[in-house]
């Protein structure tokens, strides 16, 4: 964990506790070593740092490529394990980067829906997650965040200090057999399986 990530990690945990009474349910389900995909619904810009604080090791994040052009933030983002992604169409270079990171034994946060929700409802999963699963067979930890949209909604302006909770689900393990029985819709079906697991998570 480099210095920049260490600072960001601890600031995220502290801000979460002080501002949002942030809590994690079933932290013991998190996979803390080896390759793992953290798959979570996407509600707010608050999601990545809060999701990162659930894991005791550095994780990699996908972020809009245009953020790297910002004067102050841009140079820091690579030090925070950010993988730039072009949101116009399918960014194959970003997907390949995620696959390389996983094959090297690291953890990556992925939002199966691709973009933040507008109305708070879960969206359909994009097939990109399924492609990553098929190429790596990395286990997936489904996660669901509650309250982040109320705290900082898409296009909603000011920050609201409301409670935020992340519920961690049981890890999903994939095998070569999963790749053989899904047919031509393989990637969509793998992504859908993860999204169903996210949908089933409830606050306790």
C-alpha positions as CSV (number, residue, x, y, z in Angstrom):
1,X,0.0,0.0,0.0
2,X,1.7,3.2,-1.2
3,X,1.6,6.4,0.7
4,X,-1.1,8.0,-1.4
5,X,-3.3,5.0,-1.2
6,X,-2.7,4.7,2.6
7,X,-3.8,8.3,3.2
8,X,-6.8,7.9,0.9
9,X,-7.8,4.6,2.6
10,X,-7.7,6.0,6.1
11,X,-9.4,9.3,5.2
12,X,-12.2,7.4,3.5
13,X,-12.8,5.3,6.6
14,X,-12.6,8.3,8.9
15,X,-14.9,10.5,6.7
16,X,-17.4,7.6,6.4
17,X,-17.6,7.1,10.1
18,X,-17.9,10.8,11.0
19,X,-20.1,12.0,8.2
20,X,-22.3,9.1,7.2
21,X,-22.2,6.7,10.2
22,X,-20.8,4.3,7.7
23,X,-21.0,0.6,8.5
24,X,-20.1,-2.6,6.8
25,X,-22.3,-5.7,7.3
26,X,-20.6,-9.1,7.0
27,X,-17.0,-7.8,6.6
28,X,-15.9,-11.3,7.4
29,X,-17.0,-12.4,3.9
30,X,-14.5,-10.3,2.2
31,X,-11.6,-12.2,0.4
32,X,-8.5,-10.5,1.6
33,X,-5.9,-12.3,-0.6
34,X,-5.5,-13.5,-4.1
35,X,-7.4,-12.2,-7.2
36,X,-11.0,-11.1,-6.4
37,X,-13.6,-8.9,-8.1
38,X,-15.6,-6.7,-5.8
39,X,-18.9,-6.2,-7.6
40,X,-21.2,-3.5,-6.3
41,X,-24.2,-1.5,-7.4
42,X,-23.4,2.1,-8.3
43,X,-25.3,5.0,-6.6
44,X,-22.8,7.9,-6.1
45,X,-19.3,9.2,-6.4
46,X,-19.0,8.2,-2.8
47,X,-19.1,4.5,-3.8
48,X,-15.4,3.8,-4.7
49,X,-13.7,5.2,-1.6
50,X,-16.3,3.6,0.7
51,X,-16.1,0.3,-1.1
52,X,-12.3,0.5,-0.9
53,X,-12.4,0.9,2.9
54,X,-14.1,-2.5,3.2
55,X,-10.9,-4.3,2.1
56,X,-7.7,-4.5,4.2
57,X,-5.5,-4.4,1.1
58,X,-5.2,-2.1,-1.9
59,X,-7.8,-2.5,-4.6
60,X,-8.0,-1.1,-8.1
61,X,-10.8,1.1,-9.4
62,X,-12.2,2.1,-12.8
63,X,-12.6,5.8,-13.3
64,X,-13.5,8.1,-16.2
65,X,-10.4,8.8,-18.3
66,X,-11.2,12.5,-18.4
67,X,-10.6,12.7,-14.7
68,X,-6.9,12.2,-15.4
69,X,-6.9,15.6,-17.2
70,X,-7.8,17.5,-14.1
71,X,-4.9,19.7,-12.8
72,X,-4.6,18.6,-9.2
73,X,-6.6,15.3,-9.1
74,X,-5.3,13.8,-12.4
75,X,-1.7,13.1,-11.4
76,X,-2.7,11.5,-8.1
77,X,-5.3,9.1,-9.4
78,X,-2.8,6.5,-10.8
79,X,-1.2,6.4,-7.4
80,X,-4.7,5.5,-6.0
81,X,-4.8,2.4,-8.3
82,X,-7.2,4.0,-10.8
83,X,-7.6,2.3,-14.1
84,X,-8.8,4.9,-16.7
85,X,-11.8,3.9,-18.8
86,X,-13.5,5.6,-21.8
87,X,-17.2,5.6,-21.1
88,X,-18.0,6.1,-24.8
89,X,-18.7,2.6,-26.0
90,X,-16.7,-0.5,-24.9
91,X,-13.2,0.3,-23.7
92,X,-11.3,-2.9,-24.4
93,X,-8.0,-1.5,-23.2
94,X,-9.6,-0.9,-19.7
95,X,-11.0,-4.4,-19.7
96,X,-7.6,-5.8,-20.6
97,X,-6.0,-3.8,-17.8
98,X,-8.5,-5.2,-15.3
99,X,-7.7,-8.7,-16.5
100,X,-4.0,-8.1,-16.1
101,X,-4.5,-6.8,-12.5
102,X,-6.5,-9.8,-11.5
103,X,-4.1,-12.3,-13.1
104,X,-1.4,-10.7,-11.0
105,X,-3.4,-11.6,-7.9
106,X,-5.0,-8.2,-7.0
107,X,-8.5,-7.0,-6.1
108,X,-10.6,-4.9,-8.5
109,X,-13.8,-3.0,-7.8
110,X,-16.3,-3.3,-10.7
111,X,-19.7,-1.7,-11.1
112,X,-21.7,-4.3,-13.2
113,X,-24.3,-1.6,-14.1
114,X,-21.6,0.6,-15.7
115,X,-23.0,3.9,-14.5
116,X,-24.6,5.5,-11.5
117,X,-28.3,5.0,-11.0
118,X,-30.6,7.9,-11.6
119,X,-33.7,6.8,-9.7
120,X,-32.1,4.6,-7.1
121,X,-33.2,1.3,-8.7
122,X,-30.8,-1.4,-9.7
123,X,-30.0,-1.5,-13.4
124,X,-29.2,-4.4,-15.7
125,X,-25.7,-5.6,-15.7
126,X,-23.4,-5.0,-18.6
127,X,-21.6,-8.0,-20.2
128,X,-18.2,-6.5,-19.5
129,X,-18.1,-8.1,-16.0
130,X,-18.9,-11.5,-17.5
131,X,-16.0,-11.2,-20.0
132,X,-13.6,-10.4,-17.1
133,X,-14.9,-13.4,-15.1
134,X,-14.6,-15.7,-18.2
135,X,-11.0,-14.6,-18.8
136,X,-9.8,-14.9,-15.2
137,X,-12.2,-17.2,-13.2
138,X,-11.6,-14.8,-10.3
139,X,-14.0,-15.2,-7.4
140,X,-16.6,-12.4,-7.1
141,X,-17.7,-10.8,-3.8
142,X,-21.1,-9.2,-4.4
143,X,-21.7,-6.0,-2.5
144,X,-24.6,-3.6,-2.2
145,X,-24.5,-0.1,-1.0
146,X,-27.4,1.7,0.7
147,X,-27.8,5.4,1.3
148,X,-25.1,6.7,-1.0
149,X,-27.6,8.0,-3.5
150,X,-29.4,9.9,-0.7
151,X,-26.1,11.3,0.4
152,X,-24.9,12.5,-3.0
153,X,-27.4,11.7,-5.8
154,X,-26.5,11.9,-9.5
155,X,-27.1,15.5,-10.5
156,X,-28.4,16.3,-7.1
157,X,-26.1,19.1,-5.9
158,X,-25.1,19.3,-2.3
159,X,-23.9,16.6,0.0
160,X,-26.4,15.2,2.6
161,X,-25.2,13.6,5.8
162,X,-27.2,10.4,5.9
163,X,-26.3,6.9,7.0
164,X,-24.5,4.7,4.4
165,X,-24.2,0.9,4.7
166,X,-22.5,-1.7,2.5
167,X,-23.6,-5.3,2.8
168,X,-21.2,-7.9,1.7
169,X,-22.5,-11.1,0.2
170,X,-21.1,-14.6,0.1
171,X,-18.3,-15.0,-2.5
172,X,-19.3,-16.5,-5.8
173,X,-16.7,-19.0,-7.2
174,X,-16.6,-19.9,-10.9
175,X,-15.1,-22.8,-12.7
176,X,-14.5,-23.9,-16.3
177,X,-17.9,-25.7,-16.2
178,X,-19.6,-22.3,-15.9
179,X,-18.1,-21.2,-19.2
180,X,-19.3,-24.3,-21.1
181,X,-22.9,-24.3,-20.2
182,X,-23.9,-20.7,-20.9
183,X,-23.7,-20.8,-24.7
184,X,-23.6,-17.7,-26.9
185,X,-24.9,-15.4,-24.1
186,X,-22.1,-16.4,-21.8
187,X,-20.9,-12.9,-20.7
188,X,-24.4,-11.6,-20.1
189,X,-25.4,-14.6,-18.1
190,X,-22.3,-14.4,-15.9
191,X,-22.9,-10.7,-15.3
192,X,-26.6,-11.4,-14.6
193,X,-25.7,-14.1,-12.0
194,X,-23.6,-11.5,-10.1
195,X,-26.3,-8.8,-10.4
196,X,-28.9,-11.2,-9.0
197,X,-26.7,-11.9,-6.0
198,X,-26.3,-8.1,-5.5
199,X,-30.1,-7.7,-5.7
200,X,-30.7,-10.3,-3.1
201,X,-28.6,-8.4,-0.4
202,X,-30.6,-6.6,2.2
203,X,-29.7,-4.3,5.1
204,X,-29.7,-6.2,8.4
